[in-house]
Amino acid sequence: MRDEFMDGVKGVLPILLGVVPFGLIYGALAMANGLPASLALSMSSIVFAGSSQFVITQLAALATPAFVIILTAAVVNLRHMLYSASLAPYLQHLPARWKVAIAYLLTDEAYAVAITRFNRADKGGANGHWFALGAGVGLWITWQITTLAGITLGAFIPAAWSLDFALPLTFIALVTPALRDRAIVSAAVVAGVIAVLAFAMPLKLGLITAVVAGIIAGMLAETNT
């Protein structure tokens, strides 16, 4: 169990290269938009979802009504339902406290390394929840530290560094090894194209639209194979 936990921590280490600048930018953005440091830190520990934290921060700065902020954050995070459904077969035997802990720690990056671990034929599902826990804890600690650093030092980070571009590059690196067959490639291509075309949709619905389109494309490609 200890080895699995540490393997989970090690599994997310390369991804932290993208998470660190993302956390710094969030902390700096929160301060630039007038959010109290305590609120910015609380969001990182309670919400623990970078994309929705960015949206919440920007909408709050515009004095957006609370129900619109809540709805938008929920829509942005709908993808986590897909992650949960994907991991459910490997975690259904666990007690509720384990499911709650892993659900809380489930992020894009944690899901990416966890599902790769569960899909390994030589590993199976034995003690895989300890791996998922290690990955989630490693990311959580990093997110809290980088948020605090962004709040404290964000104003001194030159805009020319373009740190916000590091996270998309990280996800490209995560997705590329998974492009193994026609169905997966079809899903990735369709989702990518739709995400770009639907980027301007209100309430960030372009992301959800792209996800649904990618799933449909993948299923159709697999059915026709």
PEGISUL-V105166 format. One record per run of one state. SS is the DSSP state (2 for helix, 1 for strand, 0 for the rest). FROM is the first residue (numbers start at 1). TO is the last residue. Records with the same first field share a line. If there is no record, write none. Layout:
SS->FROM-TO + FROM-TO
//
This chain:
0->1-1 + 14-15 + 33-36 + 47-49 + 62-65 + 77-78 + 92-95 + 106-107 + 119-127 + 157-158 + 162-164 + 177-181 + 198-201 + 224-225
2->2-13 + 16-32 + 37-46 + 50-61 + 66-76 + 79-91 + 96-105 + 108-118 + 128-156 + 159-161 + 165-176 + 182-197 + 202-223
//
